[in-house]
Amino acid sequence: MSRNKFLASSTFRLALLYVTLFTVSVLALFTFIYWSSARYMAAQSDAAMETEIRILSERYERSGVVGLRRLILERITRQQPTGSALYLLMDPLSRPVVGNISRWPAVEEEDGWLSFRLETRDRDDAQTHPARAKQFALSGGFRLLVGEDIQELKAAERQIIVALSWGVILTLLLGLAGGFFISRRMMTRLEIINETSQRIVDGDLHRRVPVSHRGDEFDRLATHLNRMLDQIQELMEGIRQVSDNIAHDLKTPLSRLRQNLEEISTHRTDDPELSESLSHAMREADRLLGLFNALLRIARIESETVTPTLVDLSLADLVKDIVEFYEPLADEKHQKLKLVIDAAPQLSADRDMLFQSFANLVDNAIKYTPIGGRIQLRVGSVDQKPCLNICDSGPGIPPEDHERVFQRFYRTDSSRSTPGNGLGLSLARAVLQLHGATITLRSNDPGLCVEIRF
């Protein structure tokens, strides 16, 4: 199966939609996890700072500025050199009394909380870290600032983002891999059904959809399809058998009737009307015999009881003989019968059967093309395979009838006034299918083109 065909399949699109929805769901879940985790860590940090402020304010109430200063120094000394707690006590004149930051942050307050950039020095390298603090007013005009360097908190949040991002990427990759595997598996089984259906459309009515031992929904579908195909084949065989039996049973009486008419016509008669009637009756008998012979020949070809005599031949030479054979008939209608040879492909086929098949098509083209029209036969190759196109400037066939005209006895409305029995195209298609070739019709604007590919 080609990549473009697989990517355009409904199973792959369905799997891709499922992967997309699942990835979006996982992304929403991971976003909630990140938001909850970050909010929890921030709340814990804020709660710790508020507890510290409460302890320091109680010490100030009991021991005044001296006791508060001593406690802050103990806190600062204990956490050095790696502590993240920040302290600053300012007197009523906004002068620092004690603390581990040099000045009051020049930022706007938000519900008493201050977010600012803290300048630090690590091995003589000046750095700035994000910090968060809360201020508290003490009695006597003193102000207390308690905060925390949240560099590690932000780093933890970034780690969570990275971990969750990788989780989303892995989820997407695993989902795509799973979707590809499931789609490939489903497409493989569907392709078996499609291939079998195409073989049946091409004429292999005995082909059936294989059924596995799993007994799943595909097997149940295959079973129902096979039962339907059995019934269709049985009905078609019945209809075909009826027409074949009629042709076979009537062929002998018609042959005897034709022979009797010929014997009667050999006797001398002076009645011109009787002679004309006998001639007309013999022509009708010949037409009916030809019809029944065509029916029986189609039946033998379709039932594969006829074994073609395969010989190596040139398609161009075969078509040349057909053109030479029909040139006089085309000249009678002042038609231009032209042969174009783009290539001279070789093939192995039964020459007589192909000659008859091509002759039916050329005869139809001459018959339905008006006086002074043109008919062109082009021999070439497509994908290094022999190809023949027969195009005319006649009335053509409506697109909706392109398949129906290959049915036995089917004739379009425009052809009912012309001689014929509606078996020429059926016989041509049966012969070509026996040789593994396909025949298709298309419009020529005006006229009809018949394309044959081996």
Order of alpha helices (4+ residues) and beta strands (2+ residues): alpha-alpha-beta-beta-beta-beta-beta-alpha-alpha-alpha-beta-alpha-beta-beta-alpha-beta-beta-alpha-beta-beta
